[in-house]
């Protein structure tokens, strides 16, 4: 069974990439999530506990990560979590928590981010045209229906998509 998890933390290591030879680009980094508490006597904040995760992205998301995310950035990651057990060199057992990222972005509590859509072919062309039309013609959602919606469920609970 795969567990899905949402994490908020800081990119704690430089990003690494691999897989160029196999044709599937993979990008990885370590994410640190800190628990902070305020000392009631001094009023100062201190890290009390840190969790470390290995975050992996594949293909287009790996490319976008390498262009967008840097060590020290505050990020939010949603993905599939897997806990792995391994043998250390000293003979003891260790655990690692790996996240296969399905979505990721900057944590806007700590800064400003600018989004730049990566233009692609195929079905994304329809999405791009719909977005452009909606931006140029606000309040005219009906006109967007000229583009097919195959595979896109409606957000309206009373729509025909729900009745089908």
C-alpha positions in Angstrom: 0.0 0.0 0.0 1.3 3.5 -0.9 0.8 6.3 1.6 0.4 9.8 0.3 1.8 12.7 2.3 2.1 16.4 2.2 5.3 17.9 3.7 6.5 21.4 4.3 10.2 22.0 4.8 13.5 23.3 3.5 15.6 21.9 0.6 18.5 20.8 2.7 21.0 19.5 0.1 22.0 20.4 -3.4 19.9 18.8 -6.1 21.2 15.7 -7.8 20.2 14.4 -11.2 20.6 11.0 -12.8 19.1 8.7 -15.4 20.3 10.5 -18.5 21.7 7.3 -19.9 18.4 5.4 -19.4 16.3 8.2 -20.9 14.3 8.9 -17.8 15.6 12.0 -16.0 15.5 11.7 -12.2 16.1 14.6 -9.8 16.6 14.2 -6.0 17.2 16.3 -3.0 16.9 16.0 0.8 14.1 17.8 2.5 14.4 18.8 6.2 11.3 19.4 8.3 11.9 21.1 11.6 9.7 21.3 14.7 10.3 24.6 16.4 9.3 25.7 19.9 9.6 28.9 21.8 11.5 28.8 25.0 9.1 30.3 27.6 12.0 31.7 29.7 14.0 33.5 26.9 11.3 33.9 24.3 13.7 32.6 21.6 12.7 30.0 19.0 14.7 26.8 18.7 14.6 23.7 16.6 13.7 20.7 18.8 13.5 18.0 16.2 14.3 17.5 12.5 13.0 14.9 10.1 14.9 14.2 6.8 13.3 12.9 3.6 14.7 12.0 0.2 12.5 13.6 -2.4 12.6 12.2 -6.0 11.0 13.6 -9.2 10.9 12.0 -12.6 10.8 13.2 -16.3 9.3 16.6 -16.9 8.9 17.3 -13.2 12.6 16.6 -12.7 13.4 19.1 -15.4 11.2 21.7 -13.8 12.6 21.0 -10.3 16.2 21.5 -11.6 15.2 24.9 -13.0 13.1 26.1 -10.1 14.1 24.6 -6.7 17.4 25.4 -4.9 19.1 24.5 -1.6 17.6 26.6 1.2 14.2 27.1 -0.6 11.1 26.6 1.5 8.8 24.1 -0.3 5.6 22.1 0.0 5.8 18.6 -1.4 2.9 16.2 -2.0 3.7 12.6 -3.0 3.9 8.9 -2.3 5.9 8.0 0.8 7.8 4.8 1.4 9.8 3.9 4.5 12.8 1.7 3.7 15.0 -0.3 6.1 18.6 -0.8 5.3 21.8 -2.2 6.9 24.5 0.3 7.9 28.2 -0.4 7.5 28.5 -0.8 11.3 25.9 -3.6 11.2 23.0 -1.7 12.7 19.7 -1.1 10.9 18.7 2.2 9.5 15.6 3.7 8.0 15.0 6.2 5.2 11.8 7.9 4.3 11.5 8.4 0.5 9.0 10.6 -1.2 8.1 10.3 -4.9 6.9 13.8 -5.6 3.6 14.2 -7.4 3.3 18.0 -6.8 5.7 20.6 -5.5 6.0 24.3 -5.1 7.5 27.1 -3.1 6.1 27.8 0.3 4.7 31.3 -0.1 4.8 32.0 3.6 8.6 32.7 3.1 8.7 34.5 -0.3 7.3 35.3 -3.7 7.4 32.8 -6.6 6.7 33.4 -10.3 5.1 30.6 -12.3 6.0 30.1 -15.9 4.0 27.4 -17.8 6.0 25.0 -19.8 4.4 24.8 -23.2 4.0 21.4 -24.6 2.2 19.6 -27.4 -0.7 17.2 -27.3 -3.6 17.7 -24.9 -1.8 20.5 -23.1 -2.5 22.7 -26.2 -6.2 22.7 -25.4 -5.5 23.6 -21.8 -3.3 26.5 -22.9 -5.9 27.8 -25.4 -8.6 27.6 -22.6 -6.4 29.5 -20.2 -5.6 32.2 -22.8 -9.2 32.5 -23.7 -10.3 32.8 -20.1 -7.7 35.5 -19.4 -8.7 37.5 -22.5 -12.4 37.1 -21.9 -13.2 37.2 -18.2 -16.7 36.1 -17.2 -17.3 34.3 -20.5 -16.8 30.7 -19.4 -19.4 29.4 -21.8 -17.2 30.3 -24.8 -14.5 28.0 -23.5 -16.7 25.0 -24.1 -15.6 25.0 -27.8 -12.5 23.0 -26.6 -13.1 19.3 -25.8 -13.2 18.3 -22.1 -12.5 14.6 -22.6 -11.2 13.2 -19.3 -11.7 16.5 -17.3 -14.5 16.1 -14.7 -16.6 19.1 -14.0 -16.3 21.0 -10.6 -20.0 21.6 -10.7 -21.8 18.8 -8.7 -25.0 19.3 -10.6 -23.3 19.0 -14.0 -24.1 16.5 -16.7 -20.7 14.8 -16.1 -21.9 13.7 -12.7 -25.2 12.3 -14.1 -23.5 10.2 -16.7 
